[in-house]
Amino acid sequence: MAHVISDECIVCGACLPECPVEAITEGEEKYVIDADLCTDCGACAEVCPVGAIEAEE
């Protein structure tokens, strides 16, 4: 399962350099994780200062 970024994202960019497969890109209003690339490692969720990244259900 991939991780997803909620609307709580503050577009700080902390997650971007943490993704080992470059699955995160900047969207129009928040960062977005490409589910096809995400390896579900959770590195991005660990550094998110507002807890906006969670495992997709």
LINMOKA-V681279 format. One record per residue. N is the residue number from 0. RES is the residue in one small letter. PSI is psi in degrees with one decimal (* if undefined). Layout:
N/RES/PSI ; N/RES/PSI
//
This chain:
0/m/142.9 ; 1/a/163.2 ; 2/h/156.6 ; 3/v/153.5 ; 4/i/125.0 ; 5/s/177.0 ; 6/d/-7.2 ; 7/e/-8.7 ; 8/c/131.1 ; 9/i/10.9 ; 10/v/45.8 ; 11/c/-24.1 ; 12/g/3.9 ; 13/a/-33.6 ; 14/c/-31.3 ; 15/l/-53.8 ; 16/p/-11.4 ; 17/e/-20.1 ; 18/c/116.0 ; 19/p/-15.2 ; 20/v/10.0 ; 21/e/45.4 ; 22/a/-7.7 ; 23/i/131.2 ; 24/t/160.6 ; 25/e/121.1 ; 26/g/-169.4 ; 27/e/-39.5 ; 28/e/-11.3 ; 29/k/169.2 ; 30/y/153.6 ; 31/v/141.0 ; 32/i/126.6 ; 33/d/110.3 ; 34/a/-28.5 ; 35/d/-25.4 ; 36/l/-28.0 ; 37/c/131.3 ; 38/t/6.4 ; 39/d/35.5 ; 40/c/-27.2 ; 41/g/3.6 ; 42/a/-37.2 ; 43/c/-41.5 ; 44/a/-33.9 ; 45/e/-29.8 ; 46/v/-4.7 ; 47/c/118.2 ; 48/p/-16.4 ; 49/v/6.1 ; 50/g/35.1 ; 51/a/-0.4 ; 52/i/125.7 ; 53/e/160.9 ; 54/a/136.0 ; 55/e/139.2 ; 56/e/*
//
